[in-house]
Amino acid sequence: MARTPKPMPLWLPIVTAVCFALAAVLQTDTFSTVAFSIAAAALALTALVQWRMRRRDR
């Protein structure tokens, strides 16, 4: 019988998004700033979706 996978901790994408956002602010060239900003936004969206899924499952 297969076990259900343990859900990812919610703090992980939040902390990662903050780190990527900080890296985006510290970049000097435009491409890196945009790339890090997109990564930060994607991780923030992941955290939001995970949070909403957990609230729905209660």
All heavy atoms as TSV, in Angstrom:
chain	resi	resn	atom	element	x	y	z
A	1	MET	N	N	0.841	-1.165	0.000
A	1	MET	CA	C	0.000	0.000	0.000
A	1	MET	C	C	0.892	1.236	0.000
A	1	MET	O	O	1.821	1.349	0.797
A	1	MET	CB	C	-0.903	-0.030	1.235
A	1	MET	CG	C	-1.929	1.049	1.208
A	1	MET	SD	S	-3.420	0.586	2.081
A	1	MET	CE	C	-3.046	1.154	3.701
A	2	ALA	N	N	0.642	2.156	-0.879
A	2	ALA	CA	C	1.469	3.349	-1.023
A	2	ALA	C	C	1.071	4.398	0.014
A	2	ALA	O	O	-0.113	4.610	0.273
A	2	ALA	CB	C	1.328	3.923	-2.422
A	3	ARG	N	N	2.085	5.001	0.604
A	3	ARG	CA	C	1.825	6.098	1.541
A	3	ARG	C	C	1.641	7.389	0.771
A	3	ARG	O	O	2.221	7.587	-0.293
A	3	ARG	CB	C	3.016	6.291	2.488
A	3	ARG	CG	C	3.103	5.227	3.518
A	3	ARG	CD	C	4.158	5.489	4.551
A	3	ARG	NE	N	5.037	6.599	4.257
A	3	ARG	CZ	C	6.252	6.734	4.754
A	3	ARG	NH1	N	6.736	5.803	5.532
A	3	ARG	NH2	N	6.990	7.778	4.476
A	4	THR	N	N	0.850	8.264	1.327
A	4	THR	CA	C	0.717	9.580	0.705
A	4	THR	C	C	1.973	10.379	1.039
A	4	THR	O	O	2.487	10.293	2.163
A	4	THR	CB	C	-0.521	10.328	1.232
A	4	THR	OG1	O	-0.425	10.439	2.649
A	4	THR	CG2	C	-1.796	9.613	0.852
A	5	PRO	N	N	2.496	11.134	0.091
A	5	PRO	CA	C	3.722	11.881	0.345
A	5	PRO	C	C	3.496	12.971	1.396
A	5	PRO	O	O	2.403	13.546	1.491
A	5	PRO	CB	C	4.080	12.484	-1.003
A	5	PRO	CG	C	2.819	12.480	-1.777
A	5	PRO	CD	C	1.983	11.352	-1.249
A	6	LYS	N	N	4.539	13.226	2.174
A	6	LYS	CA	C	4.457	14.277	3.186
A	6	LYS	C	C	4.434	15.624	2.469
A	6	LYS	O	O	5.246	15.876	1.575
A	6	LYS	CB	C	5.678	14.184	4.097
A	6	LYS	CG	C	5.649	15.139	5.251
A	6	LYS	CD	C	6.837	14.918	6.155
A	6	LYS	CE	C	6.805	15.928	7.273
A	6	LYS	NZ	N	7.984	15.793	8.134
A	7	PRO	N	N	3.512	16.507	2.827
A	7	PRO	CA	C	3.440	17.799	2.132
A	7	PRO	C	C	4.666	18.668	2.418
A	7	PRO	O	O	5.281	18.572	3.478
A	7	PRO	CB	C	2.172	18.440	2.686
A	7	PRO	CG	C	1.891	17.738	3.957
A	7	PRO	CD	C	2.490	16.376	3.849
A	8	MET	N	N	4.997	19.480	1.455
A	8	MET	CA	C	6.120	20.389	1.593
A	8	MET	C	C	5.808	21.424	2.676
A	8	MET	O	O	4.691	21.947	2.726
A	8	MET	CB	C	6.359	21.098	0.250
A	8	MET	CG	C	7.436	22.151	0.290
A	8	MET	SD	S	7.760	22.904	-1.317
A	8	MET	CE	C	6.168	23.515	-1.790
A	9	PRO	N	N	6.767	21.721	3.550
A	9	PRO	CA	C	6.507	22.764	4.552
A	9	PRO	C	C	6.215	24.104	3.876
A	9	PRO	O	O	6.859	24.462	2.886
A	9	PRO	CB	C	7.802	22.841	5.354
A	9	PRO	CG	C	8.605	21.660	4.981
A	9	PRO	CD	C	8.089	21.146	3.684
A	10	LEU	N	N	5.255	24.829	4.403
A	10	LEU	CA	C	4.837	26.082	3.789
A	10	LEU	C	C	5.918	27.154	3.854
A	10	LEU	O	O	6.017	28.004	2.982
A	10	LEU	CB	C	3.553	26.575	4.453
A	10	LEU	CG	C	2.843	27.738	3.795
A	10	LEU	CD1	C	2.505	27.398	2.348
A	10	LEU	CD2	C	1.587	28.085	4.550
A	11	TRP	N	N	6.762	27.091	4.870
A	11	TRP	CA	C	7.802	28.114	5.023
A	11	TRP	C	C	8.868	28.007	3.940
A	11	TRP	O	O	9.531	28.986	3.622
A	11	TRP	CB	C	8.452	28.049	6.405
A	11	TRP	CG	C	9.136	26.753	6.690
A	11	TRP	CD1	C	8.608	25.668	7.319
A	11	TRP	CD2	C	10.475	26.381	6.334
A	11	TRP	NE1	N	9.514	24.655	7.382
A	11	TRP	CE2	C	10.680	25.067	6.793
A	11	TRP	CE3	C	11.511	27.034	5.685
A	11	TRP	CZ2	C	11.879	24.399	6.614
A	11	TRP	CZ3	C	12.720	26.354	5.507
A	11	TRP	CH2	C	12.891	25.059	5.973
A	12	LEU	N	N	9.032	26.840	3.345
A	12	LEU	CA	C	10.105	26.643	2.363
A	12	LEU	C	C	9.953	27.520	1.117
A	12	LEU	O	O	10.888	28.259	0.768
A	12	LEU	CB	C	10.196	25.160	1.997
A	12	LEU	CG	C	11.359	24.747	1.125
A	12	LEU	CD1	C	12.671	24.991	1.848
A	12	LEU	CD2	C	11.236	23.285	0.769
A	13	PRO	N	N	8.802	27.531	0.423
A	13	PRO	CA	C	8.698	28.419	-0.744
A	13	PRO	C	C	8.681	29.900	-0.357
A	13	PRO	O	O	9.117	30.750	-1.137
A	13	PRO	CB	C	7.398	28.000	-1.423
A	13	PRO	CG	C	6.620	27.292	-0.399
A	13	PRO	CD	C	7.609	26.663	0.536
A	14	ILE	N	N	8.203	30.204	0.858
A	14	ILE	CA	C	8.182	31.606	1.286
A	14	ILE	C	C	9.605	32.122	1.479
A	14	ILE	O	O	9.974	33.192	0.973
A	14	ILE	CB	C	7.353	31.761	2.580
A	14	ILE	CG1	C	5.888	31.445	2.304
A	14	ILE	CG2	C	7.509	33.159	3.164
A	14	ILE	CD1	C	5.033	31.341	3.546
A	15	VAL	N	N	10.419	31.360	2.196
A	15	VAL	CA	C	11.809	31.768	2.430
A	15	VAL	C	C	12.586	31.808	1.120
A	15	VAL	O	O	13.371	32.731	0.874
A	15	VAL	CB	C	12.479	30.819	3.448
A	15	VAL	CG1	C	13.977	31.065	3.536
A	15	VAL	CG2	C	11.831	30.978	4.810
A	16	THR	N	N	12.340	30.842	0.251
A	16	THR	CA	C	13.025	30.815	-1.038
A	16	THR	C	C	12.625	32.008	-1.898
A	16	THR	O	O	13.471	32.621	-2.556
A	16	THR	CB	C	12.718	29.503	-1.778
A	16	THR	OG1	O	12.959	28.411	-0.898
A	16	THR	CG2	C	13.579	29.347	-3.002
A	17	ALA	N	N	11.349	32.377	-1.888
A	17	ALA	CA	C	10.890	33.541	-2.647
A	17	ALA	C	C	11.534	34.822	-2.130
A	17	ALA	O	O	11.942	35.683	-2.917
A	17	ALA	CB	C	9.370	33.651	-2.585
A	18	VAL	N	N	11.651	34.940	-0.807
A	18	VAL	CA	C	12.300	36.124	-0.226
A	18	VAL	C	C	13.778	36.181	-0.631
A	18	VAL	O	O	14.291	37.252	-0.979
A	18	VAL	CB	C	12.142	36.127	1.312
A	18	VAL	CG1	C	13.013	37.177	1.958
A	18	VAL	CG2	C	10.683	36.347	1.679
A	19	CYS	N	N	14.450	35.049	-0.620
A	19	CYS	CA	C	15.861	35.015	-1.026
A	19	CYS	C	C	16.031	35.397	-2.500
A	19	CYS	O	O	16.948	36.147	-2.854
A	19	CYS	CB	C	16.452	33.631	-0.775
A	19	CYS	SG	S	16.671	33.244	0.963
A	20	PHE	N	N	15.147	34.886	-3.364
A	20	PHE	CA	C	15.221	35.248	-4.780
A	20	PHE	C	C	14.900	36.726	-4.991
A	20	PHE	O	O	15.507	37.386	-5.839
A	20	PHE	CB	C	14.274	34.378	-5.614
A	20	PHE	CG	C	14.904	33.097	-6.089
A	20	PHE	CD1	C	14.514	31.887	-5.550
A	20	PHE	CD2	C	15.867	33.091	-7.076
A	20	PHE	CE1	C	15.077	30.706	-5.972
A	20	PHE	CE2	C	16.434	31.919	-7.515
A	20	PHE	CZ	C	16.046	30.712	-6.962
A	21	ALA	N	N	13.952	37.250	-4.235
A	21	ALA	CA	C	13.625	38.676	-4.354
A	21	ALA	C	C	14.808	39.536	-3.916
A	21	ALA	O	O	15.125	40.549	-4.556
A	21	ALA	CB	C	12.394	39.002	-3.527
A	22	LEU	N	N	15.461	39.140	-2.834
A	22	LEU	CA	C	16.644	39.863	-2.380
A	22	LEU	C	C	17.761	39.791	-3.414
A	22	LEU	O	O	18.436	40.787	-3.691
A	22	LEU	CB	C	17.121	39.299	-1.040
A	22	LEU	CG	C	18.326	39.969	-0.408
A	22	LEU	CD1	C	18.024	41.433	-0.109
A	22	LEU	CD2	C	18.728	39.240	0.852
A	23	ALA	N	N	17.932	38.633	-4.023
A	23	ALA	CA	C	18.945	38.486	-5.070
A	23	ALA	C	C	18.607	39.359	-6.277
A	23	ALA	O	O	19.503	39.931	-6.903
A	23	ALA	CB	C	19.056	37.023	-5.499
A	24	ALA	N	N	17.321	39.480	-6.600
A	24	ALA	CA	C	16.913	40.331	-7.727
A	24	ALA	C	C	17.253	41.789	-7.459
A	24	ALA	O	O	17.690	42.507	-8.362
A	24	ALA	CB	C	15.416	40.174	-7.988
A	25	VAL	N	N	17.069	42.223	-6.213
A	25	VAL	CA	C	17.371	43.612	-5.866
A	25	VAL	C	C	18.874	43.877	-5.965
A	25	VAL	O	O	19.296	44.971	-6.361
A	25	VAL	CB	C	16.845	43.920	-4.442
A	25	VAL	CG1	C	17.351	45.260	-3.941
A	25	VAL	CG2	C	15.328	43.895	-4.428
A	26	LEU	N	N	19.678	42.880	-5.643
A	26	LEU	CA	C	21.128	43.063	-5.615
A	26	LEU	C	C	21.799	42.925	-6.989
A	26	LEU	O	O	22.989	43.191	-7.101
A	26	LEU	CB	C	21.755	42.062	-4.637
A	26	LEU	CG	C	21.353	42.247	-3.178
A	26	LEU	CD1	C	21.948	41.122	-2.335
A	26	LEU	CD2	C	21.799	43.596	-2.664
A	27	GLN	N	N	21.059	42.507	-7.999
A	27	GLN	CA	C	21.651	42.324	-9.330
A	27	GLN	C	C	21.859	43.671	-10.024
A	27	GLN	O	O	21.106	44.615	-9.815
A	27	GLN	CB	C	20.751	41.444	-10.201
A	27	GLN	CG	C	20.606	40.046	-9.685
A	27	GLN	CD	C	21.911	39.320	-9.536
A	27	GLN	OE1	O	22.733	39.301	-10.445
A	27	GLN	NE2	N	22.119	38.729	-8.387
A	28	THR	N	N	22.897	43.720	-10.856
A	28	THR	CA	C	23.186	44.960	-11.567
A	28	THR	C	C	22.683	44.935	-13.009
A	28	THR	O	O	22.356	45.986	-13.549
A	28	THR	CB	C	24.705	45.240	-11.567
A	28	THR	OG1	O	25.381	44.121	-12.137
A	28	THR	CG2	C	25.196	45.492	-10.164
A	29	ASP	N	N	22.637	43.763	-13.637
A	29	ASP	CA	C	22.166	43.723	-15.018
A	29	ASP	C	C	20.681	43.390	-15.073
A	29	ASP	O	O	20.128	42.765	-14.175
A	29	ASP	CB	C	22.987	42.735	-15.856
A	29	ASP	CG	C	22.890	41.319	-15.356
A	29	ASP	OD1	O	22.749	41.125	-14.136
A	29	ASP	OD2	O	22.947	40.397	-16.189
A	30	THR	N	N	20.049	43.812	-16.131
A	30	THR	CA	C	18.598	43.704	-16.262
A	30	THR	C	C	18.128	42.263	-16.371
A	30	THR	O	O	17.137	41.881	-15.748
A	30	THR	CB	C	18.122	44.499	-17.500
A	30	THR	OG1	O	18.599	45.828	-17.376
A	30	THR	CG2	C	16.621	44.506	-17.594
A	31	PHE	N	N	18.839	41.458	-17.149
A	31	PHE	CA	C	18.411	40.071	-17.356
A	31	PHE	C	C	18.361	39.313	-16.032
A	31	PHE	O	O	17.384	38.610	-15.752
A	31	PHE	CB	C	19.343	39.359	-18.337
A	31	PHE	CG	C	18.992	37.910	-18.518
A	31	PHE	CD1	C	17.902	37.544	-19.306
A	31	PHE	CD2	C	19.715	36.908	-17.897
A	31	PHE	CE1	C	17.558	36.219	-19.467
A	31	PHE	CE2	C	19.380	35.578	-18.045
A	31	PHE	CZ	C	18.299	35.234	-18.838
A	32	SER	N	N	19.394	39.434	-15.220
A	32	SER	CA	C	19.419	38.734	-13.935
A	32	SER	C	C	18.328	39.237	-13.004
A	32	SER	O	O	17.703	38.459	-12.286
A	32	SER	CB	C	20.784	38.904	-13.261
A	32	SER	OG	O	21.780	38.286	-14.021
A	33	THR	N	N	18.091	40.533	-13.011
A	33	THR	CA	C	17.032	41.099	-12.180
A	33	THR	C	C	15.681	40.527	-12.573
A	33	THR	O	O	14.886	40.128	-11.711
A	33	THR	CB	C	17.014	42.634	-12.302
A	33	THR	OG1	O	18.285	43.137	-11.909
A	33	THR	CG2	C	15.939	43.238	-11.435
A	34	VAL	N	N	15.404	40.477	-13.867
A	34	VAL	CA	C	14.135	39.939	-14.353
A	34	VAL	C	C	14.035	38.444	-14.050
A	34	VAL	O	O	12.985	37.965	-13.591
A	34	VAL	CB	C	13.972	40.212	-15.869
A	34	VAL	CG1	C	12.777	39.468	-16.437
A	34	VAL	CG2	C	13.846	41.696	-16.112
A	35	ALA	N	N	15.109	37.708	-14.268
A	35	ALA	CA	C	15.087	36.263	-14.027
A	35	ALA	C	C	14.834	35.953	-12.548
A	35	ALA	O	O	14.001	35.097	-12.218
A	35	ALA	CB	C	16.401	35.640	-14.484
A	36	PHE	N	N	15.535	36.634	-11.654
A	36	PHE	CA	C	15.328	36.403	-10.228
A	36	PHE	C	C	13.934	36.866	-9.788
A	36	PHE	O	O	13.322	36.257	-8.912
A	36	PHE	CB	C	16.406	37.097	-9.394
A	36	PHE	CG	C	17.682	36.310	-9.305
A	36	PHE	CD1	C	18.828	36.762	-9.925
A	36	PHE	CD2	C	17.742	35.128	-8.584
A	36	PHE	CE1	C	20.004	36.048	-9.836
A	36	PHE	CE2	C	18.913	34.410	-8.489
A	36	PHE	CZ	C	20.053	34.863	-9.118
A	37	SER	N	N	13.425	37.930	-10.382
A	37	SER	CA	C	12.079	38.408	-10.043
A	37	SER	C	C	11.013	37.408	-10.465
A	37	SER	O	O	10.048	37.167	-9.728
A	37	SER	CB	C	11.813	39.760	-10.699
A	37	SER	OG	O	12.704	40.725	-10.225
A	38	ILE	N	N	11.178	36.819	-11.640
A	38	ILE	CA	C	10.233	35.806	-12.116
A	38	ILE	C	C	10.271	34.582	-11.205
A	38	ILE	O	O	9.232	34.024	-10.843
A	38	ILE	CB	C	10.517	35.436	-13.583
A	38	ILE	CG1	C	10.159	36.607	-14.486
A	38	ILE	CG2	C	9.770	34.167	-13.987
A	38	ILE	CD1	C	10.592	36.432	-15.932
A	39	ALA	N	N	11.474	34.171	-10.804
A	39	ALA	CA	C	11.601	33.020	-9.903
A	39	ALA	C	C	10.945	33.317	-8.558
A	39	ALA	O	O	10.258	32.463	-7.984
A	39	ALA	CB	C	13.072	32.665	-9.713
A	40	ALA	N	N	11.150	34.524	-8.041
A	40	ALA	CA	C	10.545	34.901	-6.768
A	40	ALA	C	C	9.020	34.916	-6.872
A	40	ALA	O	O	8.322	34.439	-5.968
A	40	ALA	CB	C	11.061	36.265	-6.317
A	41	ALA	N	N	8.500	35.430	-7.968
A	41	ALA	CA	C	7.047	35.474	-8.162
A	41	ALA	C	C	6.471	34.062	-8.284
A	41	ALA	O	O	5.407	33.773	-7.727
A	41	ALA	CB	C	6.709	36.296	-9.402
A	42	ALA	N	N	7.169	33.189	-8.983
A	42	ALA	CA	C	6.694	31.814	-9.132
A	42	ALA	C	C	6.663	31.095	-7.788
A	42	ALA	O	O	5.711	30.369	-7.478
A	42	ALA	CB	C	7.579	31.057	-10.120
A	43	LEU	N	N	7.682	31.298	-6.977
A	43	LEU	CA	C	7.707	30.661	-5.666
A	43	LEU	C	C	6.662	31.258	-4.724
A	43	LEU	O	O	6.059	30.542	-3.926
A	43	LEU	CB	C	9.104	30.771	-5.061
A	43	LEU	CG	C	10.110	29.817	-5.714
A	43	LEU	CD1	C	11.526	30.218	-5.353
A	43	LEU	CD2	C	9.837	28.394	-5.274
A	44	ALA	N	N	6.434	32.550	-4.820
A	44	ALA	CA	C	5.388	33.172	-4.007
A	44	ALA	C	C	4.018	32.629	-4.408
A	44	ALA	O	O	3.165	32.357	-3.551
A	44	ALA	CB	C	5.437	34.690	-4.152
A	45	LEU	N	N	3.800	32.442	-5.703
A	45	LEU	CA	C	2.548	31.870	-6.181
A	45	LEU	C	C	2.394	30.422	-5.703
A	45	LEU	O	O	1.300	30.004	-5.309
A	45	LEU	CB	C	2.493	31.934	-7.710
A	45	LEU	CG	C	1.220	31.441	-8.369
A	45	LEU	CD1	C	0.035	32.308	-7.939
A	45	LEU	CD2	C	1.363	31.471	-9.871
A	46	THR	N	N	3.489	29.670	-5.702
A	46	THR	CA	C	3.464	28.301	-5.190
A	46	THR	C	C	3.065	28.278	-3.720
A	46	THR	O	O	2.245	27.453	-3.304
A	46	THR	CB	C	4.847	27.643	-5.365
A	46	THR	OG1	O	5.181	27.612	-6.747
A	46	THR	CG2	C	4.865	26.230	-4.808
A	47	ALA	N	N	3.637	29.189	-2.931
A	47	ALA	CA	C	3.294	29.254	-1.511
A	47	ALA	C	C	1.821	29.596	-1.325
A	47	ALA	O	O	1.142	29.025	-0.459
A	47	ALA	CB	C	4.176	30.285	-0.811
A	48	LEU	N	N	1.317	30.513	-2.127
A	48	LEU	CA	C	-0.092	30.896	-2.033
A	48	LEU	C	C	-1.010	29.723	-2.377
A	48	LEU	O	O	-1.991	29.459	-1.671
A	48	LEU	CB	C	-0.375	32.081	-2.955
A	48	LEU	CG	C	-1.810	32.582	-2.983
A	48	LEU	CD1	C	-2.187	33.181	-1.631
A	48	LEU	CD2	C	-2.005	33.591	-4.082
A	49	VAL	N	N	-0.686	29.008	-3.426
A	49	VAL	CA	C	-1.503	27.859	-3.827
A	49	VAL	C	C	-1.469	26.780	-2.753
A	49	VAL	O	O	-2.502	26.192	-2.406
A	49	VAL	CB	C	-1.032	27.309	-5.198
A	49	VAL	CG1	C	-1.654	25.954	-5.492
A	49	VAL	CG2	C	-1.340	28.302	-6.291
A	50	GLN	N	N	-0.292	26.504	-2.192
A	50	GLN	CA	C	-0.173	25.506	-1.127
A	50	GLN	C	C	-0.999	25.907	0.091
A	50	GLN	O	O	-1.666	25.083	0.705
A	50	GLN	CB	C	1.297	25.328	-0.726
A	50	GLN	CG	C	2.139	24.646	-1.761
A	50	GLN	CD	C	1.798	23.184	-1.893
A	50	GLN	OE1	O	1.481	22.513	-0.916
A	50	GLN	NE2	N	1.843	22.685	-3.113
A	51	TRP	N	N	-0.933	27.184	0.455
A	51	TRP	CA	C	-1.682	27.676	1.607
A	51	TRP	C	C	-3.185	27.518	1.394
A	51	TRP	O	O	-3.907	27.069	2.264
A	51	TRP	CB	C	-1.303	29.133	1.863
A	51	TRP	CG	C	-2.079	29.770	2.951
A	51	TRP	CD1	C	-1.995	29.517	4.291
A	51	TRP	CD2	C	-3.084	30.777	2.796
A	51	TRP	NE1	N	-2.879	30.307	4.979
A	51	TRP	CE2	C	-3.566	31.093	4.083
A	51	TRP	CE3	C	-3.610	31.448	1.699
A	51	TRP	CZ2	C	-4.554	32.046	4.292
A	51	TRP	CZ3	C	-4.590	32.393	1.918
A	51	TRP	CH2	C	-5.048	32.681	3.195
A	52	ARG	N	N	-3.646	27.879	0.182
A	52	ARG	CA	C	-5.082	27.761	-0.123
A	52	ARG	C	C	-5.522	26.302	-0.127
A	52	ARG	O	O	-6.624	25.980	0.317
A	52	ARG	CB	C	-5.388	28.390	-1.489
A	52	ARG	CG	C	-5.085	29.850	-1.578
A	52	ARG	CD	C	-6.242	30.763	-1.517
A	52	ARG	NE	N	-7.498	30.210	-1.966
A	52	ARG	CZ	C	-8.331	30.823	-2.757
A	52	ARG	NH1	N	-8.015	32.004	-3.247
A	52	ARG	NH2	N	-9.481	30.295	-3.082
A	53	MET	N	N	-4.680	25.413	-0.628
A	53	MET	CA	C	-5.018	23.976	-0.641
A	53	MET	C	C	-5.132	23.446	0.780
A	53	MET	O	O	-6.027	22.642	1.086
A	53	MET	CB	C	-3.991	23.185	-1.440
A	53	MET	CG	C	-4.106	23.374	-2.932
A	53	MET	SD	S	-2.802	22.549	-3.872
A	53	MET	CE	C	-2.967	20.878	-3.354
A	54	ARG	N	N	-4.245	23.875	1.659
A	54	ARG	CA	C	-4.305	23.415	3.045
A	54	ARG	C	C	-5.526	23.948	3.761
A	54	ARG	O	O	-6.114	23.261	4.582
A	54	ARG	CB	C	-3.043	23.818	3.791
A	54	ARG	CG	C	-1.842	23.033	3.354
A	54	ARG	CD	C	-0.629	23.396	4.133
A	54	ARG	NE	N	0.522	22.748	3.549
A	54	ARG	CZ	C	1.723	22.768	4.076
A	54	ARG	NH1	N	1.931	23.418	5.203
A	54	ARG	NH2	N	2.717	22.158	3.479
A	55	ARG	N	N	-5.909	25.185	3.478
A	55	ARG	CA	C	-7.113	25.761	4.112
A	55	ARG	C	C	-8.357	25.019	3.623
A	55	ARG	O	O	-9.299	24.825	4.375
A	55	ARG	CB	C	-7.229	27.231	3.778
A	55	ARG	CG	C	-6.289	28.075	4.607
A	55	ARG	CD	C	-6.610	29.510	4.517
A	55	ARG	NE	N	-7.881	29.777	5.204
A	55	ARG	CZ	C	-8.585	30.871	5.031
A	55	ARG	NH1	N	-8.172	31.786	4.192
A	55	ARG	NH2	N	-9.706	31.064	5.688
A	56	ARG	N	N	-8.367	24.639	2.352
A	56	ARG	CA	C	-9.520	23.947	1.788
A	56	ARG	C	C	-9.669	22.547	2.376
A	56	ARG	O	O	-10.769	22.048	2.556
A	56	ARG	CB	C	-9.377	23.865	0.273
A	56	ARG	CG	C	-10.595	23.289	-0.413
A	56	ARG	CD	C	-10.356	23.063	-1.845
A	56	ARG	NE	N	-9.262	22.101	-1.978
A	56	ARG	CZ	C	-8.703	21.762	-3.098
A	56	ARG	NH1	N	-9.098	22.306	-4.218
A	56	ARG	NH2	N	-7.732	20.882	-3.142
A	57	ASP	N	N	-8.541	21.886	2.700
A	57	ASP	CA	C	-8.569	20.521	3.202
A	57	ASP	C	C	-8.981	20.426	4.660
A	57	ASP	O	O	-9.232	19.331	5.156
A	57	ASP	CB	C	-7.207	19.846	3.015
A	57	ASP	CG	C	-6.912	19.572	1.546
A	57	ASP	OD1	O	-7.866	19.549	0.747
A	57	ASP	OD2	O	-5.734	19.391	1.204
A	58	ARG	N	N	-9.034	21.517	5.377
A	58	ARG	CA	C	-9.400	21.465	6.803
A	58	ARG	C	C	-10.827	21.102	6.991
A	58	ARG	O	O	-11.729	21.287	6.371
A	58	ARG	CB	C	-9.151	22.810	7.474
A	58	ARG	CG	C	-7.702	23.035	7.732
A	58	ARG	CD	C	-7.551	24.268	8.559
A	58	ARG	NE	N	-6.180	24.727	8.488
A	58	ARG	CZ	C	-5.769	25.845	9.013
A	58	ARG	NH1	N	-6.590	26.636	9.638
A	58	ARG	NH2	N	-4.521	26.197	8.930
